[in-house]
Amino acid sequence: MARVSKLLLLATALAVGLWESSAGAAPAKTARNERLWMAATAARPEQMKLWEELVDIDSGTGDAEGGRKVAAVLIPRLKDLGASVEVLQAEQAGLPENTVASFAGTGKARILIIAHIDTVFGPGTVAKWPFKVEGNVLHGPGVGDEKGGVVEAVMALKLLHDQGFKGYRKLTLLLETSEERGSPGTRNLINRLVRENDVELNMEPGDPPDGVTVWRKGSTTFHIIVKGRAAHAGVAPQEGRNAAIELIHQLKAVEAMPHFGDGITANLTTLRAGSRDNIIPDYAEAGVNVRTREAGDVERVDSALKAAAAVTEVPDTTVTVTRDPAYPPLPDNPVTNALARRAEAIYAETGHVLNFGGNGGASESAMAAAAGTPALDGLGPVGGGFHSDKEFVDLTTVTPRLYMLARLIMDLSAKPPTPVR
């Protein structure tokens, strides 16, 4: 009987979502919470100060010292707000600890916020490219992806604390430390937390012009590894078996796949071969980042690469294909769209229009959705140029989005969505 009820619930959600999508209904007009809006506006100096402090700490994935420095800034703030804070060892060696801050309330909703403090930038980046404000644009390593979202989450919690709001049953903030590598240090923790909560809100940056993310591609990295035979490149090259040459042949399978677009994409991202100029390389390896819209797409790529690996052109070489743990896709679905509609109505209170969209960047929200937990992504400040030295945030979106997040938590506390498990 419970299974039938769940199926009926899912069918109802699908019907409502499809109707809203086809009708293109505008959100119901709601009044702005002036007290909250004034608090969000007044919070700007403190928000900017914290933002600069975090951006000016190098914390690329795997930089354990940097990650701990970021956590050391945030943990005392969260404790001052009344959070119960757990510092949990990462699930993979070499990564800093994850932080779980929980707030007990008086209501029924269990709300999870996920933000990541790791960036893609290595040690020494901040010294060359620190936090900088130019008009209405912020620059710096990880300023949008995702330290802007981290700061917004912490500031929203402060607004709720200062307003005396405790309408939730439990409000949890996860600060994870390995999202940029597919969360290898946090996957079990994420899977547990999303199942313990009614809804997940993700602090990835919003997309221009001013959107939340209602679909994402899944992501994984394949490794094509070739083993050959070393030999002197001048005296006896014929005795060698060139692993690099065989790898070039193997990469033809990757070149045949799409490299951009809304469907499957496969892109060569790393390449390694050889140790000395006068030695035929006996080892070569390539990393191929694959993004997928459908759950079965990654298996199709796996099959294609392994079929290619079974046929070598350089004699006596062997090819192995492995892959990293993957984020599943976050499909465009009625449950996420319903959450986005609620955020849209709240955002309209600030005089802004919220767009819905998707992109090839993966996140933890896909894990939440896969577990049956309603999830909404892209709630951080709007920005672009991510993973490059052109990364930026649009400062005009900062206060409206802070208000939206805090108000959305209030709204979800009063009317939490029902997980489909």
C-alpha positions in Angstrom: 0.0 0.0 0.0 2.9 2.4 0.8 4.4 1.8 -2.6 1.0 2.6 -4.3 0.8 5.8 -2.3 4.3 6.9 -3.4 3.5 6.1 -7.0 0.3 8.2 -6.7 2.3 11.0 -5.1 4.8 11.0 -7.9 2.1 10.9 -10.6 0.4 13.9 -9.0 3.7 15.8 -8.9 4.4 15.0 -12.5 0.9 16.1 -13.6 1.2 19.4 -11.7 4.7 20.0 -13.0 3.7 19.3 -16.6 0.7 21.6 -16.3 2.8 24.5 -14.9 5.4 24.0 -17.6 2.9 24.0 -20.4 0.9 26.9 -18.9 3.9 29.0 -18.1 2.0 30.3 -15.1 3.5 33.4 -13.4 4.2 33.0 -9.7 1.6 34.3 -7.3 2.4 37.8 -6.1 3.5 38.0 -2.5 4.4 40.8 -0.3 8.1 41.5 0.6 9.2 40.8 4.1 10.4 44.4 4.8 12.2 43.5 8.1 14.1 40.7 6.3 14.9 42.9 3.3 16.3 45.7 5.5 18.4 43.1 7.4 19.7 41.6 4.1 20.6 45.1 2.9 22.3 46.1 6.1 24.3 42.9 6.1 26.3 43.9 3.0 29.4 45.3 4.7 29.8 42.2 6.9 29.0 39.9 3.9 31.7 41.6 1.8 34.3 41.4 4.6 33.7 37.7 5.1 33.8 37.1 1.3 37.1 38.8 0.9 38.5 36.8 3.9 37.5 33.5 2.4 38.5 34.2 -1.2 42.0 35.3 -0.1 42.7 31.9 1.3 43.9 29.3 -1.2 41.8 26.2 -0.8 42.0 24.2 -4.0 40.8 20.6 -3.7 43.5 18.6 -1.9 44.9 21.6 -0.1 44.2 20.4 3.4 45.9 23.3 5.1 43.9 25.8 3.0 40.6 24.0 3.6 41.2 24.0 7.3 41.9 27.7 7.3 38.6 28.4 5.6 36.8 26.2 8.1 38.6 27.9 11.0 37.0 31.2 9.8 33.5 29.8 9.5 33.1 27.4 12.4 33.3 30.1 15.2 30.6 32.1 13.3 28.3 29.1 13.1 28.8 28.3 16.7 28.0 31.9 17.6 24.7 31.5 15.8 23.8 28.5 18.0 24.8 25.7 15.7 25.9 22.3 16.8 29.0 21.7 14.7 30.6 18.4 13.7 34.0 18.2 12.1 34.1 14.9 10.2 37.2 13.3 8.6 37.1 13.2 4.9 36.4 9.8 3.2 39.6 10.0 1.1 43.1 10.7 2.3 44.7 14.0 1.7 41.5 16.1 2.0 40.5 18.5 4.8 37.7 17.6 7.1 34.0 18.3 6.2 31.9 20.5 8.5 28.2 19.8 9.4 26.5 22.6 11.3 23.0 21.9 12.6 20.3 24.2 14.0 17.4 22.8 16.1 14.0 24.5 15.6 10.4 24.1 16.6 8.7 23.2 13.3 8.5 20.1 11.2 10.7 20.7 8.1 14.2 19.3 7.7 16.2 21.5 5.4 19.7 20.7 4.1 22.0 23.4 2.6 25.1 22.2 0.8 28.1 24.4 -0.1 31.7 23.5 -0.9 34.8 25.4 0.2 37.2 23.8 -2.2 38.1 25.6 -5.5 40.0 24.5 -8.7 42.9 26.9 -8.0 46.2 25.8 -6.6 48.5 27.2 -3.9 49.9 30.6 -4.6 46.9 31.8 -6.8 45.7 34.4 -4.2 49.1 36.1 -4.1 48.8 36.8 -7.9 45.0 37.3 -8.0 43.3 38.4 -4.8 39.8 39.4 -4.1 38.9 42.6 -6.0 35.9 44.8 -6.4 35.5 46.7 -9.7 32.2 48.6 -9.8 29.5 46.0 -9.6 31.8 43.1 -10.3 33.8 41.0 -7.9 36.9 39.0 -9.0 39.1 36.4 -7.4 39.8 32.7 -7.3 36.6 30.9 -6.3 34.7 34.2 -5.8 31.6 32.6 -7.3 32.4 28.9 -7.4 31.7 28.6 -4.6 32.8 31.0 -1.9 30.1 33.4 -2.8 27.6 30.7 -2.1 29.3 29.7 1.1 29.1 33.3 2.4 25.5 33.7 1.3 24.5 30.6 3.2 26.2 31.7 6.4 24.8 35.2 6.1 21.3 33.8 5.5 21.6 31.7 8.7 22.6 34.8 10.5 19.6 36.7 9.2 17.3 34.0 10.4 19.0 33.9 13.8 18.8 37.6 14.3 15.1 37.5 13.3 14.5 34.8 15.9 13.2 32.4 13.2 13.1 28.8 14.2 10.2 27.5 12.2 12.1 24.5 10.9 12.6 21.2 12.7 16.2 21.0 11.8 18.3 23.2 9.5 21.7 21.7 8.4 24.6 23.3 6.6 27.2 21.0 5.0 30.5 22.6 4.1 32.2 20.0 2.0 35.8 20.0 0.8 36.1 17.9 -2.4 33.2 18.9 -4.8 35.5 19.9 -7.6 36.7 16.3 -7.9 33.3 14.7 -7.6 33.1 14.7 -3.8 35.3 11.7 -3.2 35.8 12.8 0.4 32.1 13.4 1.1 29.9 11.0 -0.9 28.8 8.7 1.9 28.1 11.8 4.1 26.1 13.4 1.4 24.1 10.3 0.7 23.2 10.0 4.4 22.3 13.7 4.8 20.1 13.9 1.7 18.1 11.0 3.0 17.7 12.5 6.4 16.2 15.8 5.0 13.0 16.9 3.2 14.7 19.2 0.8 18.2 20.2 -0.4 19.3 23.7 -1.3 22.6 24.1 -3.2 24.8 27.1 -3.1 26.4 26.8 -6.6 26.4 30.2 -8.4 23.4 31.4 -10.3 23.7 31.5 -14.1 23.5 34.8 -16.1 21.3 36.7 -16.5 19.7 35.7 -13.2 18.8 32.0 -13.0 18.6 29.0 -10.8 19.7 25.6 -12.0 16.9 23.1 -12.6 18.9 20.5 -14.5 22.6 19.5 -14.6 24.6 17.0 -16.4 26.2 14.1 -14.7 30.0 14.1 -14.6 32.8 11.6 -14.4 36.4 11.3 -15.6 37.7 8.3 -17.5 41.3 7.3 -17.5 42.8 5.6 -20.5 46.0 3.9 -19.4 48.5 2.3 -21.9 51.4 0.1 -20.9 54.2 -0.6 -23.4 57.9 -1.3 -23.3 60.8 1.1 -22.7 63.8 1.1 -24.9 66.7 3.4 -25.8 65.3 5.9 -28.3 68.6 6.0 -30.3 70.3 2.7 -29.9 67.4 0.2 -30.0 64.0 2.0 -30.6 62.7 -1.1 -32.4 62.8 -3.0 -29.1 60.4 -0.5 -27.5 56.6 -0.5 -27.6 55.5 3.1 -27.6 52.7 3.7 -25.1 52.3 7.3 -26.1 51.7 6.4 -29.8 49.1 3.8 -28.8 47.4 6.4 -26.6 47.1 8.7 -29.6 45.4 5.9 -31.4 43.0 5.3 -28.5 42.1 9.0 -28.4 40.5 8.6 -31.8 37.5 7.1 -30.0 37.2 10.3 -27.9 37.6 12.6 -30.9 34.6 10.8 -32.5 32.4 11.9 -29.5 30.7 15.4 -29.2 32.8 17.9 -27.3 30.1 20.5 -26.6 26.3 20.9 -26.6 23.4 19.9 -24.3 23.9 16.1 -24.7 26.8 13.8 -24.0 30.2 15.6 -24.2 33.7 14.0 -23.9 36.8 16.2 -23.6 40.5 15.3 -23.2 41.6 17.2 -20.1 44.9 15.6 -19.0 47.7 13.9 -20.9 50.9 12.2 -19.5 53.6 10.1 -21.2 57.3 9.6 -21.1 60.0 10.4 -18.5 63.1 11.3 -20.5 63.8 12.5 -24.0 65.8 9.5 -25.0 63.5 6.7 -23.8 60.6 5.2 -25.7 57.7 5.7 -23.2 56.4 2.5 -21.6 53.5 4.3 -19.9 50.9 6.9 -21.1 47.7 8.1 -19.6 44.9 10.4 -20.6 42.0 11.9 -18.6 38.7 12.3 -20.4 36.0 14.3 -18.7 32.5 13.1 -19.7 29.2 15.0 -19.1 25.9 13.2 -19.6 22.2 14.2 -19.5 20.8 10.7 -19.1 21.7 8.1 -16.4 22.6 5.5 -19.1 24.9 7.7 -21.1 28.0 7.2 -19.1 27.7 3.4 -19.6 27.6 4.0 -23.4 30.8 6.0 -23.2 32.3 3.3 -21.0 31.4 0.6 -23.6 32.9 2.7 -26.5 36.2 3.3 -24.8 36.6 -0.3 -23.7 35.8 -1.5 -27.2 38.5 0.7 -28.5 40.9 -0.6 -25.8 40.4 -4.1 -27.0 42.0 -3.3 -30.3 45.6 -1.9 -30.2 47.7 -0.7 -33.1 51.1 -0.8 -31.4 52.0 -4.4 -30.9 52.5 -5.7 -27.4 50.8 -2.8 -25.7 47.9 -3.1 -23.3 45.1 -0.6 -22.7 43.0 -0.3 -19.5 40.0 2.0 -19.0 39.0 3.1 -15.5 36.6 5.8 -14.3 36.2 8.0 -11.2 33.0 8.0 -9.1 30.4 10.0 -10.9 27.8 12.6 -10.1 24.5 11.4 -11.7 22.6 13.8 -13.9 20.0 16.1 -12.3 17.2 15.7 -14.7 14.7 18.4 -15.5 11.8 17.3 -13.3 8.5 18.6 -11.9 9.6 18.4 -8.2 12.6 20.7 -8.9 10.5 22.9 -11.1 8.0 23.3 -8.2 10.8 24.4 -5.9 12.0 26.9 -8.5 8.5 28.4 -8.8 8.5 29.0 -5.1 11.9 30.7 -5.3 10.7 32.7 -8.3 7.7 34.1 -6.3 10.0 35.1 -3.5 12.5 36.7 -5.8 9.8 38.7 -7.4 9.3 40.4 -4.1 12.7 42.1 -4.6 11.7 43.3 -8.1 13.8 40.8 -9.9 12.8 38.1 -12.4 14.2 34.6 -11.8 15.1 32.4 -14.8 15.3 28.6 -14.9 18.0 26.8 -16.8 20.7 24.2 -16.7 24.3 23.5 -17.6 27.0 20.9 -17.9 28.4 21.6 -14.4 27.7 18.8 -11.9 26.9 19.2 -8.2 25.6 17.4 -5.1 22.0 18.2 -6.0 22.0 15.4 -8.4 22.7 13.0 -5.5 19.8 14.5 -3.6 17.4 14.1 -6.5 18.6 10.5 -7.1 17.8 9.7 -3.5 14.2 11.1 -3.9 14.9 14.4 -2.0 13.6 17.5 -3.7 16.6 19.7 -4.7 17.1 23.2 -6.0 20.5 24.4 -7.3 22.2 27.6 -8.4 21.1 29.7 -5.4 24.4 31.5 -5.0 25.2 34.9 -6.4 25.2 35.2 -10.2 28.5 35.0 -11.9 30.6 33.5 -14.7 34.1 32.7 -16.0 34.3 29.8 -13.5 37.4 27.7 -13.4 39.4 30.4 -15.1 41.2 33.6 -14.2 38.1 35.5 -15.5 35.8 34.3 -12.7 33.5 37.0 -11.5 30.3 37.7 -9.5 27.6 40.3 -10.4 27.4 42.4 -7.2 23.8 43.6 -8.0 22.5 40.0 -7.4 24.1 39.6 -4.0 21.5 41.2 -1.7 18.4 40.0 -3.6 19.7 36.4 -3.5 20.5 36.6 0.2 17.0 37.7 0.8 15.7 35.0 -1.5 17.6 32.2 0.3 16.5 33.3 3.8 12.9 33.7 2.7 12.9 30.4 0.9 14.1 28.7 4.1 11.1 30.3 5.9 8.7 29.3 3.2 10.0 25.7 3.1 9.8 25.5 6.9 6.1 26.3 6.7 5.4 24.1 3.7 8.1 21.4 3.2 8.0 19.3 0.0 7.5 15.6 0.4 10.4 13.4 -0.6 9.6 10.6 -3.0 11.3 7.4 -1.7 
